[in-house]
Amino acid sequence: MVGIGAAGDESYPLRPFAPVWAAARDAGLHLVHHAGEDQGPESIRAAIAVGGTERLGHGIRVLEDDDLATEVRERGIPIEVCPSSNVALGLVGSFAAHPLPELRAAGLIVTINTDIPAIVGTALAEEYRRVREAFGYDDRVVAGFARAAVSASFAPGPTKRRLHEQIDTWLGEHPPGVRS
């Protein structure tokens, strides 16, 4: 086992599980909690303060609180953004209305992810394609999302280095202005 975390209904408090999070951390497990998707900044604060989260599953509502956004940025807590899921669940009105560009502009570490495959049915490559098309991102931005995901992963250092090299190779094969 690599890690544990709370997922699902964000309105349920993390505090009753504080001893579990502490024991998991003490055992060397990583902590990743869903927060800031359907609940506001308070769920993100709890994920950090009570849950000791190392990454935020979703986190799209972090921008509702400037101080919290600053804290997440300064702590370097990656946000696992799932745009298709957010739209499918009605949390964002449309793909084009997703706060992904604002999260990037705020200097937050953002990764692109998929969620609830039984409902959304989106593979990761498709999610990247949708993000690229919706926001007009070029290969450098797309590669930046991939780099952020590798860096935020709990993979061993040699694996991360190899994956970063593969991203660099892919980017080198796609000159600026050429869409893959």
C-alpha positions as CSV (number, residue, x, y, z in Angstrom):
1,M,0.0,0.0,0.0
2,V,1.2,3.5,-0.9
3,G,-1.4,5.7,0.6
4,I,-4.9,6.3,1.7
5,G,-7.4,9.2,1.7
6,A,-11.0,10.3,2.0
7,A,-13.1,10.4,-1.1
8,G,-16.7,10.7,-1.9
9,D,-19.0,13.0,0.1
10,E,-16.8,15.9,1.1
11,S,-19.4,17.2,3.6
12,Y,-18.5,14.3,5.9
13,P,-15.9,15.6,8.4
14,L,-12.3,14.3,8.4
15,R,-11.8,15.0,12.1
16,P,-13.3,11.7,13.3
17,F,-10.6,10.0,11.3
18,A,-7.7,12.1,12.5
19,P,-6.1,9.1,14.4
20,V,-6.3,7.1,11.2
21,W,-4.6,9.8,9.2
22,A,-1.9,10.2,11.9
23,A,-1.3,6.4,12.1
24,A,-1.1,6.2,8.3
25,R,1.4,9.0,8.1
26,D,3.4,7.4,10.9
27,A,3.4,4.1,9.0
28,G,4.9,5.9,6.0
29,L,1.7,6.0,3.9
30,H,0.9,9.0,1.7
31,L,-2.3,11.0,2.3
32,V,-4.6,12.2,-0.5
33,H,-8.0,13.6,0.2
34,H,-10.9,14.8,-2.0
35,A,-11.7,18.3,-1.1
36,G,-12.9,21.5,-2.7
37,E,-15.0,20.0,-5.4
38,D,-18.6,20.2,-4.1
39,Q,-17.7,21.7,-0.8
40,G,-15.9,25.0,-0.5
41,P,-12.6,26.1,0.9
42,E,-13.4,24.8,4.4
43,S,-13.1,21.2,3.1
44,I,-9.7,22.0,1.7
45,R,-8.6,23.5,5.0
46,A,-9.7,20.4,6.8
47,A,-7.9,18.2,4.3
48,I,-4.7,20.1,5.0
49,A,-5.0,20.7,8.7
50,V,-6.8,17.5,9.9
51,G,-6.0,15.1,7.0
52,G,-2.4,16.1,6.3
53,T,-3.1,15.8,2.6
54,E,-0.2,15.8,0.2
55,R,-2.4,16.2,-2.8
56,L,-5.9,17.5,-3.3
57,G,-8.4,15.4,-5.2
58,H,-10.3,18.1,-7.2
59,G,-9.6,21.3,-5.2
60,I,-11.3,23.5,-7.8
61,R,-12.9,25.7,-5.2
62,V,-9.6,26.8,-3.7
63,L,-9.8,30.1,-5.6
64,E,-12.8,31.1,-3.5
65,D,-10.4,32.0,-0.7
66,D,-7.2,34.0,-1.6
67,D,-5.4,33.1,1.6
68,L,-6.1,29.4,1.1
69,A,-4.9,29.6,-2.5
70,T,-1.7,31.2,-1.3
71,E,-1.3,28.5,1.3
72,V,-1.8,25.7,-1.2
73,R,0.6,27.4,-3.7
74,E,3.3,28.0,-1.0
75,R,3.0,24.5,0.4
76,G,3.3,23.1,-3.2
77,I,0.2,20.9,-2.8
78,P,-0.8,19.6,-6.2
79,I,-4.5,19.7,-7.3
80,E,-5.8,16.7,-9.2
81,V,-8.2,18.4,-11.6
82,C,-10.9,16.3,-13.3
83,P,-12.8,18.6,-15.6
84,S,-15.1,16.1,-17.3
85,S,-16.1,14.7,-13.9
86,N,-16.8,18.2,-12.6
87,V,-19.0,19.0,-15.6
88,A,-20.8,15.6,-15.5
89,L,-21.6,16.1,-11.8
90,G,-22.9,19.6,-12.5
91,L,-20.3,21.3,-10.4
92,V,-19.1,23.3,-13.3
93,G,-21.6,24.5,-16.0
94,S,-19.5,23.5,-19.0
95,F,-16.0,22.4,-19.9
96,A,-15.3,25.9,-21.2
97,A,-16.4,27.4,-17.8
98,H,-14.0,25.2,-15.8
99,P,-11.7,27.1,-13.6
100,L,-8.6,25.3,-14.9
101,P,-7.1,28.4,-16.5
102,E,-7.6,30.4,-13.3
103,L,-6.0,27.6,-11.2
104,R,-2.9,27.7,-13.6
105,A,-2.9,31.6,-13.5
106,A,-2.8,31.5,-9.7
107,G,0.4,29.5,-9.9
108,L,-1.0,26.4,-8.4
109,I,0.3,22.9,-9.3
110,V,-2.3,21.4,-11.5
111,T,-2.5,17.9,-12.8
112,I,-5.1,16.5,-15.3
113,N,-7.0,13.4,-14.2
114,T,-10.1,11.4,-14.8
115,D,-12.7,10.4,-12.3
116,I,-15.8,8.2,-12.0
117,P,-15.3,6.2,-15.2
118,A,-18.7,4.5,-14.9
119,I,-20.3,7.9,-15.3
120,V,-17.9,9.9,-17.3
121,G,-16.1,7.2,-19.2
122,T,-13.2,9.4,-20.1
123,A,-9.7,8.0,-20.5
124,L,-6.8,10.2,-19.5
125,A,-5.7,10.8,-23.2
126,E,-9.2,12.0,-23.9
127,E,-9.2,14.3,-20.9
128,Y,-5.9,15.8,-22.1
129,R,-7.4,16.3,-25.6
130,R,-10.5,18.0,-24.2
131,V,-8.4,20.3,-22.0
132,R,-6.2,21.2,-25.0
133,E,-9.2,21.9,-27.2
134,A,-11.3,23.8,-24.7
135,F,-8.5,26.1,-23.6
136,G,-6.2,26.2,-26.6
137,Y,-3.2,24.9,-24.8
138,D,-0.1,24.1,-26.8
139,D,2.2,21.1,-26.3
140,R,4.3,22.9,-23.7
141,V,1.3,23.5,-21.5
142,V,0.1,19.9,-22.0
143,A,3.7,18.6,-21.2
144,G,3.6,20.8,-18.1
145,F,0.5,19.1,-16.8
146,A,2.2,15.7,-17.4
147,R,5.4,16.9,-15.6
148,A,3.4,18.1,-12.7
149,A,1.6,14.7,-12.5
150,V,4.9,12.8,-12.5
151,S,6.4,15.1,-9.9
152,A,3.3,14.8,-7.7
153,S,3.2,11.1,-7.9
154,F,4.6,8.8,-5.2
155,A,6.8,6.9,-7.7
156,P,10.4,6.3,-6.9
157,G,12.9,8.9,-8.0
158,P,14.4,6.8,-10.9
159,T,10.9,6.3,-12.3
160,K,10.1,10.0,-12.1
161,R,13.3,10.8,-13.9
162,R,12.6,8.3,-16.6
163,L,9.1,9.6,-17.1
164,H,10.3,13.3,-17.2
165,E,12.8,12.2,-19.9
166,Q,10.0,10.6,-21.9
167,I,8.0,13.8,-21.6
168,D,11.0,15.8,-22.8
169,T,11.5,13.5,-25.7
170,W,7.8,13.7,-26.7
171,L,7.9,17.5,-26.5
172,G,11.1,17.6,-28.6
173,E,9.3,15.6,-31.2
174,H,6.5,18.2,-31.3
175,P,7.9,21.6,-32.4
176,P,6.0,24.7,-31.2
177,G,3.0,25.3,-33.4
178,V,2.6,21.7,-34.4
179,R,-0.3,20.0,-32.8
180,S,-0.2,16.3,-32.0
